[in-house]
């Protein structure tokens, strides 16, 4: 038996309960992982609240983790027992052990520890597709990054600076502004008491930014659009303030023939070739020192309720890692 965090309904953090479960043997194409570290992400909150639908209950949420292969099913050639592996975008990470498709994991390089691997699979690959696929950031580009002191945000800022961009960070406190500045940002905006478009106008000499990476949603939609230069791109890749509804696309034309996209990491790792390309580039920028991963806090797996409370109330910085008790 092993511990798994299970939900029987959606709702507040308290709906998540630690239970003993029996882990079945892996079938063909599957592997059995013993987790050593688990990543915490806002997508977990979306599932817990029911914003993203769950097919059945009880369910274990959590979307990224790292661990050791305990056993393998038939027909597997890419991993072996004892390998250190990590994965993104596979529901069921809030557990000491789990079964997962071998095609969904990647081997962890010796240079990267398990906690870092658990912190970068979803967040780092998100930064990769945002910077290298959704909009290919170029030297001299002005970009605006929301939640710049968060897990994805810090990776985005460092990687974008490495690519030659001028990064404007949107953060919630002077402490987080200082952290963003030390991780590649040239300017910061305290969104609670500063006008975002006006500050962007000031920092860019009236030009606006080439791209906005907005993980907040409706609360920042108008400010994001008003921060873009003509033909600029708004990348809405999260909705911590709720889903965007009743959006009129005609607004894009009146504000400068703007573009709007809502990408998902799931699409970018659906093909094994894209998954491997993304992880290779991610591991490379970390190993070369262009991106440093900040794990701001850790919790025991059974402290998941407190971890979710802290994440939702913005009392976390950088990445958060859950540590199994086993």
N, C-alpha and C positions, 0 to 999 in steps of 0.2 A: 504494500500500500504506500501511497505517497500523497503529499498535500497538493490540492488544486483549489484555486479560488473560483467558486461557482456562483452563478446568478440564476434565480428562478423567476425574476421579473426585472424590468428596467426601472430606473429611478435614481435616487441619490447614492452616494458612495456606500452607504450602509447596506445596500442590497447585495453586496459582495461578501461571501462567507467562505472561510477556509474549511475544506472537507477532506477526509481521507477517500481516495479513489484507487481503483485497481487499474493499472496500465496494461493494456492488452499487448500481445506480441505483434510485431510489425508484419504486415502482409507484403506481397510482392511489390517492389518499388518504394517501400517505406522503410524508415529507420526509427529506432528508439533513442531519444536524446535524454540525458540527464542534464538539466539546466544548471549552469554555474552563475549566470547573470541574465537579467530580463530588463528590457527597455520599457520606459513609461512614456506614453505619447498622448496628445490631445485626441487622436482618433479613438483611443480607448474610452475617453469620456463620451464621445459621440455614440459609440456602441452602448455604453452603460445607460445613457439617457434615452436611447431609442431613436436618436436622430438618424442613425444608420440601422436599418432593420436587421434583426436576428431571426434566423429561420426556426429555431426550436430552443426549448429550455428543458432542463438546466443547461447552462452554457458557461464555458470558460473563455474570457476575453483576453486581450493582450496580443500585440501584433509583431513583436520582435524579441529575439532572444539569442543566447549563445550557450553552448554546452558541449558535452562529450558524447560521442556515439557509443551507446551501450550494446546494441544489437542491430542487425540489418535483415531485411527480408530478401526474397529471391530477386535475381535479375539486376543487381546493383553493382556498378563498377566505379562510380565517381567518389565513393566514400567507404571507409573501413572502420571496424570497431576500434575505438580509441582515438579517432580523429576529433580535433576541435573544429566545430562548425558553428555557423551563425546564419540567421535568416531574417527577412522582413515579410510583412504582409501575410501572415498566416495566423488566423485566429486560434487562440489556445495557449498563449505564452505564459499566462499567470499560473504556472504549475511547476512542481519540482521535476517532473518527468512528463514526456509526451511522445506521441507518434506523429511523424510528419513525412511528407513525400521527400525522397532523397533529391528530387529535382528542384526543391525549394531552398536547399541549403548551399552554402559556399564554405570551403575550407578557410579557416582563419590563419593568416600568415604568422610565423613565429614572432615577428616583431610587434604584434598587436595583442594585448592582453584581453581576457574574456570580457571584463567590464566595458572596456572601450569598444569591443566588437558589438556588444549588446546595445551600446549607446549610439552606434553609427549606422546600423543596418537600415533602419527606416529613415532616420533623420539625415544621415549622410547621403543616402541614395536619393532622397528628396532634393537635397541641395544640388546633387549632380544633375538631375533632369531639369531642374529650374534654370541652372546656369549654362548647361551644355546642350540642352535640347529645346526646351520651351522657348527660351530666348538665349541666343548664343552671345554671351557677354564679351565685349571687345574692349581693348585699351581705350580709355577716355570716356567710356559710357558713364553717365550718371544714373545710379540706381537707388531706389528707396526700399528699405527692408523693415517690415514691421516685426515686433517681438524680437528685436535684434539681439537681446541678451538671453534668449531661450536656446534650446538645443539645436534646432534647425538654424535659427538666426545667427548664432556664433559661427557655425560652419559656413553659412552663406557669406557672411561678411569677410571672413578670412580668405575663402576661396575666390570671391569676387575681387578682392584686392590683388591676389596673386595673378588674376587675369587682366589686371590693369584698370579696373573700374574705380570710380569715385563713389564711395558708399555713404549714403545718408541713413542713419539708424533712427528708428522710431521706438522709444522705450518709455517705461512708466515711472522711473525714479532716477535721481542723480547718481545713485550707486550703479544702476544698470547702464546709465549713460557712460560712466567711467569704464565699465567692463567692455562695452561696445567699442569705445575709443581705443582700448588696448588690444582689440581684436580686428583691426583693419578699417574701422570707420573714420571718415574725415569730419563728419558733422553728426550731431545728435539732435533729436527733437523730443521734448517731453510732451507726449500727446495729451496728457491730462490738463495741461495749462498753457499749451502753445498751439497756435493755428498751423496745422501741418502744411497746407498749400502755400501760405505766406512764408514760412521758413524755407520750404523748398525753393520758392521763387528767389529768396535772398541768397541761398547757397549756390544756386545755379545761374545767377545773374539774369534771372527772368526767363531762362530757357525751359525749365521743367526737366523732369527726368525721362530717360529712355524707357525704363521699365519699373513697375512697382510690384514687389512681392508681398502680397497682402494675405496674411493668415487669419485675419480677424473677422471679415465679413461685412454685414450690413452697417455696423457702427462706424466703419472707416471707408465705406464705398465711395461716398461723394468726395471726401478729402483725397482719396487715392486718384480718382479720375481728374480732379482739379490740379493734381501735382504733375501730371504727364505733359510732355511736349506734344505738339501735333504728330499724329501717327504713332504715338506711344502705346505701349502694351501694359495692361493691367492683368497680372497673373493672380487670380484668386484661388489659393491652394488650401485654404482652411476656413473655418467659420466658428471661431471661439465665441463670437457674440451671437451666434445663431445663423440659420440659413438665409441667404439672399432670396427674397420673393418679390413678385410683381415688378420685375425690372423691365424697363422700356428700352430696347436697344437703340432707339432713335436718339437717346441721350449721347451716345458715342459720336454721332455725326456732329451734333451741336457743340461738343467740347473739343473738336479738333480731329475728326475722323480717326478716333481711337479704336484700339483693339482690346477685346476682353476674352480671356480663356480660363477654363476651370479644369486643370489637369489632375491626374491621379497617379500615384506611384504604382498602383496595381497594373496599369497599362504598360508601364515602363519596365516591369520585371516579369511580365507574362511570358515573354519569349526568353528562353535560356540564354541566347546570344546577347540580348540586351541586358539581362541580369549580370552576366559575366563582364561585359564591357563596363557597366556602371561601377561594379565593385573593384575592378582593376584600377580604374581612374581614381576612385575614392581611396583605395589603399595606397596608391602612388603619392597623392598629395599629402597624405598623413606621414608616410615613411620618409618623404623628402622634407618634412618640416614646414610645409606651406600652410597646413591646417593642424592646429592642436585641439584636442578634444577636452573640453572642460566638463567633468562630472561634478555638478554642484552639490548633489546630495544623494545619499543612498538610504534605502529602507529595507527592512526584512520583508519578505513576501507577505507575511501575515499582517504587516502594517499597511496593507494596500488602501484601506479606508483613509487613513491620514495622508498617504501619498496623493490620493485623488483630491482631497480637500486642499492640500497645499498647491497642487498644480492649478486647480480651478481658481483659486484666490490669488494667483500670480505671486506666490511666496516661494518660487523656485527660480534658480538661475542655471543656465547651461542645461546639460542633460541630467536625467534622473535614472538611476539604476535600482532595480529590486534584486535582493539577494535571497535565494531559496535557503530555507533552514537546514536542508539536508546536507 
